[in-house]
Amino acid sequence: MMQILYFAWVRERIGLPREEVETSAATVSDLINELRAREARYDMAFADTSALRVALDQELSEFDASLKGVREVAFFPPMTGG
């Protein structure tokens, strides 16, 4: 099982702050594809990955990163300064 956290507008579009997911995804991109295939709200939330950042076990990562051994994936928009 993997914990997935959603922040800001990602959480608003999906309607959940977090969920536990059973996945066979090898990379973050694979996981996004699995999530998008679930329902329209996931498809809408992940339609533009250039507007998203991802952290694996609380470390900023890339979409091609391996999920091997990862317990937590967090999706959020880019941070803005100010």
C-alpha positions, -999 to 999 in steps of 0.1 A, spaced: 0 0 0 11 35 -8 -1 67 8 -9 95 -17 -13 131 -6 -30 158 -26 -25 195 -19 -40 229 -29 -61 227 -62 -51 191 -67 -70 182 -35 -99 204 -45 -103 187 -79 -100 152 -66 -120 159 -34 -96 140 -11 -66 152 10 -51 117 10 -58 81 1 -41 47 3 -36 30 -31 -26 -4 -41 -5 0 -73 18 -18 -96 32 14 -110 70 14 -115 73 52 -118 55 84 -108 43 88 -144 29 52 -143 10 60 -111 -4 92 -127 -16 72 -156 -33 47 -133 -50 75 -113 -61 93 -145 -78 61 -157 -99 59 -125 -124 87 -129 -128 121 -146 -119 140 -115 -84 124 -114 -80 128 -152 -88 166 -147 -64 169 -118 -35 153 -136 -42 166 -171 -13 191 -170 16 176 -152 38 207 -160 16 225 -134 25 198 -108 54 189 -85 58 156 -68 76 145 -36 85 109 -27 87 102 10 89 140 15 117 146 -10 112 166 -42 114 142 -71 108 139 -109 80 121 -127 103 95 -141 115 85 -106 111 49 -94 84 41 -68 104 11 -55 103 12 -17 83 45 -17 57 47 10 43 82 4 37 102 -28 26 139 -26 13 160 -55 12 198 -52 14 229 -74 48 247 -76 55 268 -46 54 305 -51 76 330 -33 65 361 -14 
